[in-house]
Amino acid sequence: MASATRSQVSIIELEKKFEDRHEELNNHLDQMIVDIERIQSLLHMKTSQHQNEISSTNNENSRSNLHSYSTSISKVSLLPEHPKYFLD
C-alpha cells in the first residue's frame, strides 16, 4: 500500500513539473510572438522609409533629367536654322 502511495505521489509530482514546464514554454512562446510582431512592424516601417527614399531619389532624378532635357532643347532652339551652318 505504501508503494502505491509513493507511486501516486511521484505521478502527481511529475504532472506538476509537466504543467509548470508547459506554462513556462507557453510564456516563452508568447514572448517570441510579441518579438516577431515587433520585428515585423520595424521591417514594415524600414521598408516604407526605404521606398520613400527611393521615390524621392527617383523624383529628384526625374527633375534633373527634365531640366537637362529642357536645357538641351533650349540650346538646340538657339542654333541657327540655316542649313549652311550644318554642312561641315
Buried (B, 14 or more C-beta within 10 A) or exposed (E): EEEEEEEEEEEEEEEEEEEEEEEEEEEEEEEEEEEEEEEEEEEEEEEEEEEEEEEEEEEEEEEEEEEEEEEEEEEEEEEEEEEEEEEE
